[in-house]
């Protein structure tokens, strides 16, 4: 018989409801019970997909493409479960369902009224993970260059990924937050102190992270951070938008295409190296992105040198959650590859560039996906683990690669990771042929 535990705390955010629910669930799970979690939100939105991160915090993406409240990230991380969009109920969802049923005639002409009811091995691993944390003497500093740093909850899963990675590396984590616009020349004119503080943080970083986001604001500052990381050999990780600005930075400063840009930032730019995906709606924003769990196939030969592939246990196919409307422009791919920008991972059709890595760099990796959504305390997200390890030292990075080769297992259910073998063969063949 199913039992329910209800955690309620009103509409105030950040008071600990999600952490309490997750921790309680974990304690119950360690007794042998099967545990899941449901988040009920009062807002009229259907889901969190169209909400601004600075207003509501991070939009968390699930395997089935659901865009949900960030608390579901806590549930997945703590309980090591895979949830679906049905685990996040909103007032908007309920009203939509009721109205659709009424329009179909399901209520047989009755008046519809609003009625609201309120209503052992693992243990040891957790203890070993947490009890030694306060005794870490060595630290690692990561600079996060983002657009929404005024509300740190906007990057909840990103910071959790860094924390999990630092724990596995045995390091105390220090995250420095840099608003990307503060790195831009305009800030030097308007607020010199803020500009110099931002650059002081950037140049002292042991690792640089550029996470996801939308819109043109702050992207020039992100590109300056990417350029610094690339030229100064500072470990770098770009996620979604961070992946795309790394491509633009390479086009401008390596290929010499000074007017290269994304059509998201400059619709009619002469060299659109990042473009709108043709199948995505341009009139509707909610739920229309490329969403959910999708495969990436590593190209033939990458097993001999790719750090990120080995961090994924040298699996040829990896699965991560996506949330984007833009992609690398196909006409430019060959020029990128010939100039040394290696797109080592592609989608199942071999058409979309999904992972990039520089060969002659301590750690320079970009992913179109959002790997932060699948991090677990006992199974850190591999790209973030690589960044933290490389920022610690080359020795730590090699140690973590060897550990991942022995132990890495994807955090997804087996049934969610299915792909046709002919698709794998086609991508590998294209990689061998250099296309």
WOTAFEN-V376565 format. One line per field, one symbol per residue. psi: psi as a letter, one per 40 degrees, with the letter a starting at -180 (. if undefined). burial: # if it has 9 or more other C-alpha atoms within 8 Angstrom, else .. A space follows every 10 residues. Layout:
psi->???
burial->???
This chain:
psi->hhihhhhifa ehieeedddd ddddddddde eeihhiihhh ieieidaede ihdedeahhh hideehhiid ddddddddef ihiideehhi dddddddddd dddeedefei hhihhhhh.d dddddddddd dedeehdiih hhhhhiefed hdedfddddd ddddddddef ihhhhhhhhd deeidddddd gddddddddd ddeeieihhh aiiiidhedd dddddddddd defhhihhhc dddddddddd ddedeegdei aieddgdfid ggehihhdeh hedhdheeih iahiihhiih eeeedhdddd dfefhdhihi iigieiihhd eeddddddee hhgehiieee dhhehihhdg idhhiihdig edeeiidegi hddddddddd ddiddddddd ddddddehhi eiideeghih dddddddddd ddee.
burial->.......... ......##.# ###.##.### ........#. ....#####. ..##..#### ########## .######### .####.#### ####.#.... ##....#... .......... ....##..#. ..#..#..## #########. ##.#####.# ########## ###..##### ####..##.. .#.###.##. ##..###### ##.....### ########## ..######## ########## #####.#..# ####....#. .#####...# ....#..### ########## .##..##### ####...### #########. .##..##... ########## .#######.. ########## ######.### ########## ##.#.##..# #.###..#.. #.....#... ..##.##### ##...
